[in-house]
Amino acid sequence: MTLPTPDPAFHWTDEHWGAALRCTPLATAAQHVFTSKQLGLPRPDGWGDAAASVGADVSHLMRVKQVHGNAVRLLKRGEMLADAADQRADGDAIVSNVEGLALAVLVADCVPILVADPRCGAAAAIHAGWRGTCARVVPAAIAMMQREFGSSPADLIAAIGPSVGPGDYEVGESLIEAFRREGHPESSIATWFIPTATKPHLDLWTANRDQLLMAGVTADRIHLCGLSTVSHPDILESYRVEGERAGRMAALIVVPPSA
């Protein structure tokens, strides 16, 4: 199989279960991985294999019950419950400063975003579909890192993994109105929604990159892999291509130590 070529900031690695994607600049701050279709989630031992790829035990892997919104789950140093792994609260992002904890989200067209703060020792895993993007889940996660851990957005490194690309994401006019109702500026809406001869296309890559910028993350620390799940269904999971038959991919990041 020929793997698709990502942005130069990303590279493929060969895991025992198949191909995985990593962001080279983010790797300098935190262990992480974007899995591919070859992991085969949600098979029973898939999470153990995913955790092993970032050097973590599955017992140290934390997830949220994703609900396509902007709720952010917080796990703070010294306040974790022993059974936190079994308490998957509703949310679409998880942030923590518990060193060694692996944070994870699942996607199959939605945007996976991993964020690390190497200075304070904190990380975030974010799931941003169109609803989460509309509801500003990325700024909500960054704001929580600032508030709870003292993170400075200028210190953060963010990687945006594979998801449906702007050329593949035809949407209805009702989505444009949803973004207007949420108060997004017309200038942003004009950038994020691309007119075509038929229906508009939504550019979730640019929308989430812009929201990272608005939250204070600097452009040189935001990395976009540029691979569309819809364009590469042989290696990436896509609900839009396979419907109910689609599996899921995971994005995992290990909370780094503080500097």
Stockholm file with secondary structure:
# STOCKHOLM 1.0

chainA/1-259         MTLPTPDPAFHWTDEHWGAALRCTPLATAAQHVFTSKQLGLPRPDGWGDAAASVGADVSHLMRVKQVHGNAVRLLKRGEMLADAADQRADGDAIVSNVEGLALAVLVADCVPILVADPRCGAAAAIHAGWRGTCARVVPAAIAMMQREFGSSPADLIAAIGPSVGPGDYEVGESLIEAFRREGHPESSIATWFIPTATKPHLDLWTANRDQLLMAGVTADRIHLCGLSTVSHPDILESYRVEGERAGRMAALIVVPPSA
#=GR chainA/1-259 SS CCCCCCCTTEEEEEETTEEEEEEHHHHTTCCEEEECGGGCBTSTTHHHHHHHTTTCCGGGEEECBCCSSCCEEEECTTTCCTTGGGCCCBCSEEEECCTTCEEEEEESSSEEEEEEETTTTEEEEEEECHHHHHTTHHHHHHHHHHHHHCCCGGGCEEEECCBCCTTTCBCCHHHHHHHHHTTCCHHHHHHHEECCSSSCEECHHHHHHHHHHHTTCCGGGEEECCCBTTTCTTTSCCHHHHGGGCCBEEEEEECCCCC
#=GC SS_cons         CCCCCCCTTEEEEEETTEEEEEEHHHHTTCCEEEECGGGCBTSTTHHHHHHHTTTCCGGGEEECBCCSSCCEEEECTTTCCTTGGGCCCBCSEEEECCTTCEEEEEESSSEEEEEEETTTTEEEEEEECHHHHHTTHHHHHHHHHHHHHCCCGGGCEEEECCBCCTTTCBCCHHHHHHHHHTTCCHHHHHHHEECCSSSCEECHHHHHHHHHHHTTCCGGGEEECCCBTTTCTTTSCCHHHHGGGCCBEEEEEECCCCC
//
